[in-house]
Amino acid sequence: MDKQIALKVTEILVHKLGLSETEVTPDANFIKDLGIDSLDYAELTMEFEQAFDIRIPDSDAEQLTTMNQAVDYIKEKLDQKNNN
């Protein structure tokens, strides 16, 4: 897991959802563990897109259920973007 991406994702979760940093663990499930609802999830996806300057299709966003998955996905998107 890329540390800078993980820090930014954690920062977004803490600031947007009012979570404490200790709640945001690598395996934390966004819905089950962090209590994120569908509206929060949509807002998070938009925040990730803006923060990292990437596009996350809805079909991909639905698959991102944990912090680890989100960080890995964002890293992959950034790597693709940098290789083009």
PDB file of N, CA, C and O in Angstrom:
ATOM      1  N   MET A   1       0.848  -1.184   0.000  1.00  0.00           N
ATOM      2  CA  MET A   1       0.000   0.000   0.000  1.00  0.00           C
ATOM      3  C   MET A   1       0.889   1.241   0.000  1.00  0.00           C
ATOM      4  O   MET A   1       1.770   1.374   0.849  1.00  0.00           O
ATOM      5  N   ASP A   2       0.666   2.126  -0.927  1.00  0.00           N
ATOM      6  CA  ASP A   2       1.457   3.345  -1.041  1.00  0.00           C
ATOM      7  C   ASP A   2       1.128   4.294   0.118  1.00  0.00           C
ATOM      8  O   ASP A   2      -0.029   4.660   0.327  1.00  0.00           O
ATOM      9  N   LYS A   3       2.164   4.682   0.864  1.00  0.00           N
ATOM     10  CA  LYS A   3       1.946   5.478   2.080  1.00  0.00           C
ATOM     11  C   LYS A   3       1.307   6.836   1.828  1.00  0.00           C
ATOM     12  O   LYS A   3       0.400   7.241   2.555  1.00  0.00           O
ATOM     13  N   GLN A   4       1.773   7.539   0.805  1.00  0.00           N
ATOM     14  CA  GLN A   4       1.221   8.872   0.544  1.00  0.00           C
ATOM     15  C   GLN A   4      -0.246   8.789   0.140  1.00  0.00           C
ATOM     16  O   GLN A   4      -1.058   9.612   0.562  1.00  0.00           O
ATOM     17  N   ILE A   5      -0.582   7.803  -0.671  1.00  0.00           N
ATOM     18  CA  ILE A   5      -1.973   7.622  -1.076  1.00  0.00           C
ATOM     19  C   ILE A   5      -2.806   7.259   0.151  1.00  0.00           C
ATOM     20  O   ILE A   5      -3.894   7.802   0.348  1.00  0.00           O
ATOM     21  N   ALA A   6      -2.301   6.348   0.971  1.00  0.00           N
ATOM     22  CA  ALA A   6      -3.027   5.929   2.173  1.00  0.00           C
ATOM     23  C   ALA A   6      -3.263   7.112   3.117  1.00  0.00           C
ATOM     24  O   ALA A   6      -4.342   7.245   3.694  1.00  0.00           O
ATOM     25  N   LEU A   7      -2.258   7.961   3.268  1.00  0.00           N
ATOM     26  CA  LEU A   7      -2.409   9.138   4.132  1.00  0.00           C
ATOM     27  C   LEU A   7      -3.487  10.071   3.602  1.00  0.00           C
ATOM     28  O   LEU A   7      -4.295  10.591   4.372  1.00  0.00           O
ATOM     29  N   LYS A   8      -3.501  10.284   2.303  1.00  0.00           N
ATOM     30  CA  LYS A   8      -4.493  11.176   1.697  1.00  0.00           C
ATOM     31  C   LYS A   8      -5.899  10.578   1.811  1.00  0.00           C
ATOM     32  O   LYS A   8      -6.852  11.293   2.121  1.00  0.00           O
ATOM     33  N   VAL A   9      -6.030   9.281   1.564  1.00  0.00           N
ATOM     34  CA  VAL A   9      -7.338   8.615   1.682  1.00  0.00           C
ATOM     35  C   VAL A   9      -7.824   8.721   3.126  1.00  0.00           C
ATOM     36  O   VAL A   9      -8.995   9.009   3.370  1.00  0.00           O
ATOM     37  N   THR A  10      -6.927   8.488   4.080  1.00  0.00           N
ATOM     38  CA  THR A  10      -7.289   8.602   5.496  1.00  0.00           C
ATOM     39  C   THR A  10      -7.736  10.020   5.819  1.00  0.00           C
ATOM     40  O   THR A  10      -8.736  10.226   6.507  1.00  0.00           O
ATOM     41  N   GLU A  11      -6.985  10.997   5.315  1.00  0.00           N
ATOM     42  CA  GLU A  11      -7.321  12.400   5.544  1.00  0.00           C
ATOM     43  C   GLU A  11      -8.718  12.722   5.016  1.00  0.00           C
ATOM     44  O   GLU A  11      -9.496  13.405   5.683  1.00  0.00           O
ATOM     45  N   ILE A  12      -9.031  12.235   3.830  1.00  0.00           N
ATOM     46  CA  ILE A  12     -10.349  12.468   3.241  1.00  0.00           C
ATOM     47  C   ILE A  12     -11.439  11.841   4.108  1.00  0.00           C
ATOM     48  O   ILE A  12     -12.458  12.475   4.379  1.00  0.00           O
ATOM     49  N   LEU A  13     -11.229  10.603   4.541  1.00  0.00           N
ATOM     50  CA  LEU A  13     -12.217   9.921   5.375  1.00  0.00           C
ATOM     51  C   LEU A  13     -12.422  10.651   6.702  1.00  0.00           C
ATOM     52  O   LEU A  13     -13.553  10.807   7.163  1.00  0.00           O
ATOM     53  N   VAL A  14     -11.335  11.093   7.307  1.00  0.00           N
ATOM     54  CA  VAL A  14     -11.418  11.780   8.598  1.00  0.00           C
ATOM     55  C   VAL A  14     -12.147  13.118   8.448  1.00  0.00           C
ATOM     56  O   VAL A  14     -13.040  13.429   9.236  1.00  0.00           O
ATOM     57  N   HIS A  15     -11.772  13.904   7.446  1.00  0.00           N
ATOM     58  CA  HIS A  15     -12.350  15.242   7.294  1.00  0.00           C
ATOM     59  C   HIS A  15     -13.770  15.223   6.746  1.00  0.00           C
ATOM     60  O   HIS A  15     -14.613  16.003   7.191  1.00  0.00           O
ATOM     61  N   LYS A  16     -14.042  14.360   5.804  1.00  0.00           N
ATOM     62  CA  LYS A  16     -15.370  14.339   5.183  1.00  0.00           C
ATOM     63  C   LYS A  16     -16.416  13.643   6.035  1.00  0.00           C
ATOM     64  O   LYS A  16     -17.588  14.019   6.019  1.00  0.00           O
ATOM     65  N   LEU A  17     -15.994  12.627   6.779  1.00  0.00           N
ATOM     66  CA  LEU A  17     -16.971  11.819   7.507  1.00  0.00           C
ATOM     67  C   LEU A  17     -16.890  11.979   9.017  1.00  0.00           C
ATOM     68  O   LEU A  17     -17.695  11.407   9.751  1.00  0.00           O
ATOM     69  N   GLY A  18     -15.920  12.755   9.480  1.00  0.00           N
ATOM     70  CA  GLY A  18     -15.794  12.968  10.907  1.00  0.00           C
ATOM     71  C   GLY A  18     -15.327  11.736  11.673  1.00  0.00           C
ATOM     72  O   GLY A  18     -15.613  11.586  12.860  1.00  0.00           O
ATOM     73  N   LEU A  19     -14.610  10.863  10.988  1.00  0.00           N
ATOM     74  CA  LEU A  19     -14.082   9.670  11.636  1.00  0.00           C
ATOM     75  C   LEU A  19     -12.776  10.008  12.343  1.00  0.00           C
ATOM     76  O   LEU A  19     -12.122  10.999  12.016  1.00  0.00           O
ATOM     77  N   SER A  20     -12.401   9.182  13.310  1.00  0.00           N
ATOM     78  CA  SER A  20     -11.084   9.370  13.923  1.00  0.00           C
ATOM     79  C   SER A  20     -10.078   8.539  13.125  1.00  0.00           C
ATOM     80  O   SER A  20     -10.444   7.537  12.511  1.00  0.00           O
ATOM     81  N   GLU A  21      -8.832   8.951  13.138  1.00  0.00           N
ATOM     82  CA  GLU A  21      -7.800   8.240  12.374  1.00  0.00           C
ATOM     83  C   GLU A  21      -7.654   6.790  12.828  1.00  0.00           C
ATOM     84  O   GLU A  21      -7.292   5.922  12.033  1.00  0.00           O
ATOM     85  N   THR A  22      -7.935   6.528  14.106  1.00  0.00           N
ATOM     86  CA  THR A  22      -7.799   5.158  14.605  1.00  0.00           C
ATOM     87  C   THR A  22      -8.865   4.226  14.032  1.00  0.00           C
ATOM     88  O   THR A  22      -8.670   3.010  14.004  1.00  0.00           O
ATOM     89  N   GLU A  23      -9.996   4.781  13.572  1.00  0.00           N
ATOM     90  CA  GLU A  23     -11.053   3.972  12.965  1.00  0.00           C
ATOM     91  C   GLU A  23     -10.685   3.537  11.546  1.00  0.00           C
ATOM     92  O   GLU A  23     -11.136   2.498  11.065  1.00  0.00           O
ATOM     93  N   VAL A  24      -9.869   4.341  10.894  1.00  0.00           N
ATOM     94  CA  VAL A  24      -9.534   4.109   9.492  1.00  0.00           C
ATOM     95  C   VAL A  24      -8.324   3.187   9.405  1.00  0.00           C
ATOM     96  O   VAL A  24      -7.184   3.643   9.318  1.00  0.00           O
ATOM     97  N   THR A  25      -8.589   1.894   9.429  1.00  0.00           N
ATOM     98  CA  THR A  25      -7.529   0.893   9.330  1.00  0.00           C
ATOM     99  C   THR A  25      -7.499   0.340   7.912  1.00  0.00           C
ATOM    100  O   THR A  25      -8.487   0.464   7.189  1.00  0.00           O
ATOM    101  N   PRO A  26      -6.387  -0.268   7.496  1.00  0.00           N
ATOM    102  CA  PRO A  26      -6.286  -0.787   6.126  1.00  0.00           C
ATOM    103  C   PRO A  26      -7.404  -1.760   5.732  1.00  0.00           C
ATOM    104  O   PRO A  26      -7.819  -1.794   4.573  1.00  0.00           O
ATOM    105  N   ASP A  27      -7.888  -2.545   6.694  1.00  0.00           N
ATOM    106  CA  ASP A  27      -8.923  -3.528   6.380  1.00  0.00           C
ATOM    107  C   ASP A  27     -10.326  -3.065   6.736  1.00  0.00           C
ATOM    108  O   ASP A  27     -11.280  -3.835   6.625  1.00  0.00           O
ATOM    109  N   ALA A  28     -10.461  -1.819   7.161  1.00  0.00           N
ATOM    110  CA  ALA A  28     -11.778  -1.317   7.551  1.00  0.00           C
ATOM    111  C   ALA A  28     -12.714  -1.305   6.349  1.00  0.00           C
ATOM    112  O   ALA A  28     -12.405  -0.734   5.302  1.00  0.00           O
ATOM    113  N   ASN A  29     -13.865  -1.948   6.524  1.00  0.00           N
ATOM    114  CA  ASN A  29     -14.882  -1.959   5.468  1.00  0.00           C
ATOM    115  C   ASN A  29     -15.637  -0.633   5.562  1.00  0.00           C
ATOM    116  O   ASN A  29     -16.091  -0.240   6.637  1.00  0.00           O
ATOM    117  N   PHE A  30     -15.762   0.044   4.431  1.00  0.00           N
ATOM    118  CA  PHE A  30     -16.396   1.361   4.427  1.00  0.00           C
ATOM    119  C   PHE A  30     -17.817   1.329   4.993  1.00  0.00           C
ATOM    120  O   PHE A  30     -18.205   2.218   5.752  1.00  0.00           O
ATOM    121  N   ILE A  31     -18.585   0.317   4.630  1.00  0.00           N
ATOM    122  CA  ILE A  31     -19.982   0.254   5.058  1.00  0.00           C
ATOM    123  C   ILE A  31     -20.117  -0.391   6.435  1.00  0.00           C
ATOM    124  O   ILE A  31     -20.709   0.195   7.342  1.00  0.00           O
ATOM    125  N   LYS A  32     -19.576  -1.584   6.590  1.00  0.00           N
ATOM    126  CA  LYS A  32     -19.749  -2.336   7.851  1.00  0.00           C
ATOM    127  C   LYS A  32     -19.001  -1.714   9.024  1.00  0.00           C
ATOM    128  O   LYS A  32     -19.560  -1.586  10.113  1.00  0.00           O
ATOM    129  N   ASP A  33     -17.754  -1.328   8.818  1.00  0.00           N
ATOM    130  CA  ASP A  33     -16.923  -0.835   9.920  1.00  0.00           C
ATOM    131  C   ASP A  33     -17.009   0.681  10.126  1.00  0.00           C
ATOM    132  O   ASP A  33     -16.970   1.163  11.258  1.00  0.00           O
ATOM    133  N   LEU A  34     -17.127   1.422   9.027  1.00  0.00           N
ATOM    134  CA  LEU A  34     -17.089   2.882   9.126  1.00  0.00           C
ATOM    135  C   LEU A  34     -18.469   3.524   9.010  1.00  0.00           C
ATOM    136  O   LEU A  34     -18.608   4.734   9.193  1.00  0.00           O
ATOM    137  N   GLY A  35     -19.492   2.721   8.706  1.00  0.00           N
ATOM    138  CA  GLY A  35     -20.861   3.226   8.664  1.00  0.00           C
ATOM    139  C   GLY A  35     -21.149   4.187   7.522  1.00  0.00           C
ATOM    140  O   GLY A  35     -22.009   5.059   7.648  1.00  0.00           O
ATOM    141  N   ILE A  36     -20.446   4.037   6.418  1.00  0.00           N
ATOM    142  CA  ILE A  36     -20.644   4.925   5.279  1.00  0.00           C
ATOM    143  C   ILE A  36     -21.889   4.495   4.505  1.00  0.00           C
ATOM    144  O   ILE A  36     -22.033   3.325   4.147  1.00  0.00           O
ATOM    145  N   ASP A  37     -22.789   5.453   4.248  1.00  0.00           N
ATOM    146  CA  ASP A  37     -23.980   5.141   3.457  1.00  0.00           C
ATOM    147  C   ASP A  37     -23.729   5.474   1.990  1.00  0.00           C
ATOM    148  O   ASP A  37     -22.649   5.942   1.627  1.00  0.00           O
ATOM    149  N   SER A  38     -24.728   5.231   1.153  1.00  0.00           N
ATOM    150  CA  SER A  38     -24.528   5.395  -0.294  1.00  0.00           C
ATOM    151  C   SER A  38     -24.221   6.842  -0.675  1.00  0.00           C
ATOM    152  O   SER A  38     -23.437   7.076  -1.594  1.00  0.00           O
ATOM    153  N   LEU A  39     -24.815   7.806   0.003  1.00  0.00           N
ATOM    154  CA  LEU A  39     -24.538   9.213  -0.296  1.00  0.00           C
ATOM    155  C   LEU A  39     -23.097   9.558   0.080  1.00  0.00           C
ATOM    156  O   LEU A  39     -22.385  10.204  -0.689  1.00  0.00           O
ATOM    157  N   ASP A  40     -22.671   9.117   1.277  1.00  0.00           N
ATOM    158  CA  ASP A  40     -21.281   9.332   1.696  1.00  0.00           C
ATOM    159  C   ASP A  40     -20.323   8.684   0.699  1.00  0.00           C
ATOM    160  O   ASP A  40     -19.281   9.246   0.361  1.00  0.00           O
ATOM    161  N   TYR A  41     -20.695   7.497   0.239  1.00  0.00           N
ATOM    162  CA  TYR A  41     -19.839   6.743  -0.678  1.00  0.00           C
ATOM    163  C   TYR A  41     -19.654   7.503  -1.991  1.00  0.00           C
ATOM    164  O   TYR A  41     -18.548   7.577  -2.527  1.00  0.00           O
ATOM    165  N   ALA A  42     -20.752   8.067  -2.502  1.00  0.00           N
ATOM    166  CA  ALA A  42     -20.683   8.854  -3.740  1.00  0.00           C
ATOM    167  C   ALA A  42     -19.792  10.080  -3.536  1.00  0.00           C
ATOM    168  O   ALA A  42     -18.988  10.420  -4.404  1.00  0.00           O
ATOM    169  N   GLU A  43     -19.937  10.737  -2.392  1.00  0.00           N
ATOM    170  CA  GLU A  43     -19.121  11.910  -2.097  1.00  0.00           C
ATOM    171  C   GLU A  43     -17.645  11.532  -1.959  1.00  0.00           C
ATOM    172  O   GLU A  43     -16.764  12.258  -2.421  1.00  0.00           O
ATOM    173  N   LEU A  44     -17.386  10.391  -1.320  1.00  0.00           N
ATOM    174  CA  LEU A  44     -16.012   9.919  -1.174  1.00  0.00           C
ATOM    175  C   LEU A  44     -15.374   9.668  -2.532  1.00  0.00           C
ATOM    176  O   LEU A  44     -14.235  10.062  -2.778  1.00  0.00           O
ATOM    177  N   THR A  45     -16.117   9.012  -3.405  1.00  0.00           N
ATOM    178  CA  THR A  45     -15.609   8.726  -4.748  1.00  0.00           C
ATOM    179  C   THR A  45     -15.232  10.022  -5.453  1.00  0.00           C
ATOM    180  O   THR A  45     -14.180  10.104  -6.086  1.00  0.00           O
ATOM    181  N   MET A  46     -16.087  11.030  -5.347  1.00  0.00           N
ATOM    182  CA  MET A  46     -15.790  12.327  -5.970  1.00  0.00           C
ATOM    183  C   MET A  46     -14.561  12.976  -5.339  1.00  0.00           C
ATOM    184  O   MET A  46     -13.746  13.582  -6.035  1.00  0.00           O
ATOM    185  N   GLU A  47     -14.433  12.848  -4.026  1.00  0.00           N
ATOM    186  CA  GLU A  47     -13.261  13.397  -3.331  1.00  0.00           C
ATOM    187  C   GLU A  47     -11.979  12.714  -3.803  1.00  0.00           C
ATOM    188  O   GLU A  47     -10.966  13.372  -4.044  1.00  0.00           O
ATOM    189  N   PHE A  48     -12.034  11.384  -3.931  1.00  0.00           N
ATOM    190  CA  PHE A  48     -10.869  10.648  -4.416  1.00  0.00           C
ATOM    191  C   PHE A  48     -10.512  11.099  -5.828  1.00  0.00           C
ATOM    192  O   PHE A  48      -9.338  11.287  -6.146  1.00  0.00           O
ATOM    193  N   GLU A  49     -11.530  11.272  -6.675  1.00  0.00           N
ATOM    194  CA  GLU A  49     -11.276  11.703  -8.052  1.00  0.00           C
ATOM    195  C   GLU A  49     -10.606  13.074  -8.083  1.00  0.00           C
ATOM    196  O   GLU A  49      -9.651  13.288  -8.830  1.00  0.00           O
ATOM    197  N   GLN A  50     -11.108  13.994  -7.273  1.00  0.00           N
ATOM    198  CA  GLN A  50     -10.539  15.343  -7.242  1.00  0.00           C
ATOM    199  C   GLN A  50      -9.138  15.351  -6.632  1.00  0.00           C
ATOM    200  O   GLN A  50      -8.227  15.985  -7.164  1.00  0.00           O
ATOM    201  N   ALA A  51      -8.977  14.657  -5.534  1.00  0.00           N
ATOM    202  CA  ALA A  51      -7.694  14.676  -4.818  1.00  0.00           C
ATOM    203  C   ALA A  51      -6.569  14.073  -5.642  1.00  0.00           C
ATOM    204  O   ALA A  51      -5.428  14.530  -5.573  1.00  0.00           O
ATOM    205  N   PHE A  52      -6.890  13.044  -6.422  1.00  0.00           N
ATOM    206  CA  PHE A  52      -5.848  12.334  -7.173  1.00  0.00           C
ATOM    207  C   PHE A  52      -5.908  12.590  -8.669  1.00  0.00           C
ATOM    208  O   PHE A  52      -5.103  12.050  -9.428  1.00  0.00           O
ATOM    209  N   ASP A  53      -6.868  13.418  -9.099  1.00  0.00           N
ATOM    210  CA  ASP A  53      -7.034  13.754 -10.519  1.00  0.00           C
ATOM    211  C   ASP A  53      -7.170  12.493 -11.374  1.00  0.00           C
ATOM    212  O   ASP A  53      -6.456  12.304 -12.359  1.00  0.00           O
ATOM    213  N   ILE A  54      -8.108  11.638 -10.965  1.00  0.00           N
ATOM    214  CA  ILE A  54      -8.399  10.405 -11.707  1.00  0.00           C
ATOM    215  C   ILE A  54      -9.901  10.296 -11.900  1.00  0.00           C
ATOM    216  O   ILE A  54     -10.669  11.044 -11.294  1.00  0.00           O
ATOM    217  N   ARG A  55     -10.313   9.370 -12.739  1.00  0.00           N
ATOM    218  CA  ARG A  55     -11.730   9.086 -12.958  1.00  0.00           C
ATOM    219  C   ARG A  55     -12.009   7.686 -12.433  1.00  0.00           C
ATOM    220  O   ARG A  55     -11.305   6.734 -12.770  1.00  0.00           O
ATOM    221  N   ILE A  56     -13.051   7.568 -11.596  1.00  0.00           N
ATOM    222  CA  ILE A  56     -13.433   6.269 -11.049  1.00  0.00           C
ATOM    223  C   ILE A  56     -14.844   5.945 -11.548  1.00  0.00           C
ATOM    224  O   ILE A  56     -15.817   6.511 -11.050  1.00  0.00           O
ATOM    225  N   PRO A  57     -14.963   5.048 -12.518  1.00  0.00           N
ATOM    226  CA  PRO A  57     -16.292   4.672 -13.012  1.00  0.00           C
ATOM    227  C   PRO A  57     -17.134   4.053 -11.892  1.00  0.00           C
ATOM    228  O   PRO A  57     -16.595   3.423 -10.983  1.00  0.00           O
ATOM    229  N   ASP A  58     -18.457   4.235 -11.962  1.00  0.00           N
ATOM    230  CA  ASP A  58     -19.348   3.691 -10.934  1.00  0.00           C
ATOM    231  C   ASP A  58     -19.149   2.196 -10.731  1.00  0.00           C
ATOM    232  O   ASP A  58     -19.180   1.700  -9.605  1.00  0.00           O
ATOM    233  N   SER A  59     -18.943   1.486 -11.835  1.00  0.00           N
ATOM    234  CA  SER A  59     -18.770   0.029 -11.732  1.00  0.00           C
ATOM    235  C   SER A  59     -17.524  -0.324 -10.921  1.00  0.00           C
ATOM    236  O   SER A  59     -17.510  -1.329 -10.211  1.00  0.00           O
ATOM    237  N   ASP A  60     -16.483   0.495 -11.022  1.00  0.00           N
ATOM    238  CA  ASP A  60     -15.273   0.273 -10.227  1.00  0.00           C
ATOM    239  C   ASP A  60     -15.494   0.712  -8.778  1.00  0.00           C
ATOM    240  O   ASP A  60     -15.069   0.033  -7.843  1.00  0.00           O
ATOM    241  N   ALA A  61     -16.155   1.841  -8.603  1.00  0.00           N
ATOM    242  CA  ALA A  61     -16.369   2.383  -7.255  1.00  0.00           C
ATOM    243  C   ALA A  61     -17.111   1.389  -6.374  1.00  0.00           C
ATOM    244  O   ALA A  61     -16.836   1.283  -5.179  1.00  0.00           O
ATOM    245  N   GLU A  62     -18.048   0.664  -6.962  1.00  0.00           N
ATOM    246  CA  GLU A  62     -18.829  -0.310  -6.200  1.00  0.00           C
ATOM    247  C   GLU A  62     -17.958  -1.435  -5.649  1.00  0.00           C
ATOM    248  O   GLU A  62     -18.317  -2.065  -4.655  1.00  0.00           O
ATOM    249  N   GLN A  63     -16.823  -1.692  -6.282  1.00  0.00           N
ATOM    250  CA  GLN A  63     -15.929  -2.776  -5.856  1.00  0.00           C
ATOM    251  C   GLN A  63     -14.962  -2.358  -4.748  1.00  0.00           C
ATOM    252  O   GLN A  63     -14.310  -3.206  -4.138  1.00  0.00           O
ATOM    253  N   LEU A  64     -14.871  -1.068  -4.492  1.00  0.00           N
ATOM    254  CA  LEU A  64     -13.934  -0.558  -3.490  1.00  0.00           C
ATOM    255  C   LEU A  64     -14.627  -0.520  -2.135  1.00  0.00           C
ATOM    256  O   LEU A  64     -15.327   0.440  -1.813  1.00  0.00           O
ATOM    257  N   THR A  65     -14.431  -1.559  -1.351  1.00  0.00           N
ATOM    258  CA  THR A  65     -15.151  -1.648  -0.077  1.00  0.00           C
ATOM    259  C   THR A  65     -14.264  -1.468   1.147  1.00  0.00           C
ATOM    260  O   THR A  65     -14.769  -1.290   2.255  1.00  0.00           O
ATOM    261  N   THR A  66     -12.944  -1.513   0.961  1.00  0.00           N
ATOM    262  CA  THR A  66     -12.046  -1.311   2.101  1.00  0.00           C
ATOM    263  C   THR A  66     -10.999  -0.255   1.763  1.00  0.00           C
ATOM    264  O   THR A  66     -10.797   0.107   0.603  1.00  0.00           O
ATOM    265  N   MET A  67     -10.358   0.215   2.791  1.00  0.00           N
ATOM    266  CA  MET A  67      -9.278   1.196   2.633  1.00  0.00           C
ATOM    267  C   MET A  67      -8.179   0.645   1.710  1.00  0.00           C
ATOM    268  O   MET A  67      -7.722   1.337   0.800  1.00  0.00           O
ATOM    269  N   ASN A  68      -7.761  -0.603   1.955  1.00  0.00           N
ATOM    270  CA  ASN A  68      -6.726  -1.228   1.125  1.00  0.00           C
ATOM    271  C   ASN A  68      -7.124  -1.250  -0.339  1.00  0.00           C
ATOM    272  O   ASN A  68      -6.320  -0.915  -1.209  1.00  0.00           O
ATOM    273  N   GLN A  69      -8.359  -1.643  -0.616  1.00  0.00           N
ATOM    274  CA  GLN A  69      -8.816  -1.717  -2.002  1.00  0.00           C
ATOM    275  C   GLN A  69      -8.806  -0.337  -2.645  1.00  0.00           C
ATOM    276  O   GLN A  69      -8.400  -0.191  -3.797  1.00  0.00           O
ATOM    277  N   ALA A  70      -9.245   0.663  -1.915  1.00  0.00           N
ATOM    278  CA  ALA A  70      -9.269   2.025  -2.458  1.00  0.00           C
ATOM    279  C   ALA A  70      -7.854   2.507  -2.760  1.00  0.00           C
ATOM    280  O   ALA A  70      -7.602   3.070  -3.826  1.00  0.00           O
ATOM    281  N   VAL A  71      -6.938   2.290  -1.834  1.00  0.00           N
ATOM    282  CA  VAL A  71      -5.556   2.738  -2.028  1.00  0.00           C
ATOM    283  C   VAL A  71      -4.912   2.006  -3.206  1.00  0.00           C
ATOM    284  O   VAL A  71      -4.259   2.629  -4.043  1.00  0.00           O
ATOM    285  N   ASP A  72      -5.093   0.697  -3.271  1.00  0.00           N
ATOM    286  CA  ASP A  72      -4.524  -0.085  -4.385  1.00  0.00           C
ATOM    287  C   ASP A  72      -5.100   0.366  -5.722  1.00  0.00           C
ATOM    288  O   ASP A  72      -4.377   0.482  -6.711  1.00  0.00           O
ATOM    289  N   TYR A  73      -6.400   0.617  -5.743  1.00  0.00           N
ATOM    290  CA  TYR A  73      -7.060   1.059  -6.981  1.00  0.00           C
ATOM    291  C   TYR A  73      -6.518   2.421  -7.417  1.00  0.00           C
ATOM    292  O   TYR A  73      -6.180   2.617  -8.585  1.00  0.00           O
ATOM    293  N   ILE A  74      -6.438   3.346  -6.486  1.00  0.00           N
ATOM    294  CA  ILE A  74      -5.943   4.695  -6.808  1.00  0.00           C
ATOM    295  C   ILE A  74      -4.504   4.621  -7.292  1.00  0.00           C
ATOM    296  O   ILE A  74      -4.142   5.298  -8.255  1.00  0.00           O
ATOM    297  N   LYS A  75      -3.679   3.810  -6.641  1.00  0.00           N
ATOM    298  CA  LYS A  75      -2.282   3.652  -7.067  1.00  0.00           C
ATOM    299  C   LYS A  75      -2.221   3.123  -8.492  1.00  0.00           C
ATOM    300  O   LYS A  75      -1.437   3.612  -9.305  1.00  0.00           O
ATOM    301  N   GLU A  76      -3.042   2.129  -8.796  1.00  0.00           N
ATOM    302  CA  GLU A  76      -3.078   1.556 -10.143  1.00  0.00           C
ATOM    303  C   GLU A  76      -3.490   2.614 -11.173  1.00  0.00           C
ATOM    304  O   GLU A  76      -2.893   2.706 -12.246  1.00  0.00           O
ATOM    305  N   LYS A  77      -4.505   3.407 -10.843  1.00  0.00           N
ATOM    306  CA  LYS A  77      -4.967   4.466 -11.750  1.00  0.00           C
ATOM    307  C   LYS A  77      -3.869   5.511 -11.973  1.00  0.00           C
ATOM    308  O   LYS A  77      -3.657   5.964 -13.097  1.00  0.00           O
ATOM    309  N   LEU A  78      -3.182   5.885 -10.907  1.00  0.00           N
ATOM    310  CA  LEU A  78      -2.112   6.879 -11.022  1.00  0.00           C
ATOM    311  C   LEU A  78      -0.941   6.324 -11.844  1.00  0.00           C
ATOM    312  O   LEU A  78      -0.336   7.048 -12.636  1.00  0.00           O
ATOM    313  N   ASP A  79      -0.630   5.048 -11.654  1.00  0.00           N
ATOM    314  CA  ASP A  79       0.437   4.419 -12.434  1.00  0.00           C
ATOM    315  C   ASP A  79       0.076   4.410 -13.915  1.00  0.00           C
ATOM    316  O   ASP A  79       0.925   4.693 -14.760  1.00  0.00           O
ATOM    317  N   GLN A  80      -1.167   4.091 -14.236  1.00  0.00           N
ATOM    318  CA  GLN A  80      -1.618   4.075 -15.641  1.00  0.00           C
ATOM    319  C   GLN A  80      -1.519   5.476 -16.224  1.00  0.00           C
ATOM    320  O   GLN A  80      -1.057   5.657 -17.350  1.00  0.00           O
ATOM    321  N   LYS A  81      -1.953   6.461 -15.459  1.00  0.00           N
ATOM    322  CA  LYS A  81      -1.946   7.845 -15.909  1.00  0.00           C
ATOM    323  C   LYS A  81      -0.516   8.331 -16.163  1.00  0.00           C
ATOM    324  O   LYS A  81      -0.250   9.026 -17.144  1.00  0.00           O
ATOM    325  N   ASN A  82       0.398   7.954 -15.268  1.00  0.00           N
ATOM    326  CA  ASN A  82       1.795   8.375 -15.401  1.00  0.00           C
ATOM    327  C   ASN A  82       2.525   7.658 -16.546  1.00  0.00           C
ATOM    328  O   ASN A  82       3.517   8.165 -17.069  1.00  0.00           O
ATOM    329  N   ASN A  83       2.034   6.497 -16.921  1.00  0.00           N
ATOM    330  CA  ASN A  83       2.672   5.746 -18.011  1.00  0.00           C
ATOM    331  C   ASN A  83       2.155   6.143 -19.384  1.00  0.00           C
ATOM    332  O   ASN A  83       2.676   5.683 -20.400  1.00  0.00           O
ATOM    333  N   ASN A  84       1.146   6.983 -19.424  1.00  0.00           N
ATOM    334  CA  ASN A  84       0.602   7.428 -20.735  1.00  0.00           C
ATOM    335  C   ASN A  84       1.240   8.700 -21.196  1.00  0.00           C
ATOM    336  O   ASN A  84       0.902   9.206 -22.266  1.00  0.00           O
TER     337      ASN A  84
END
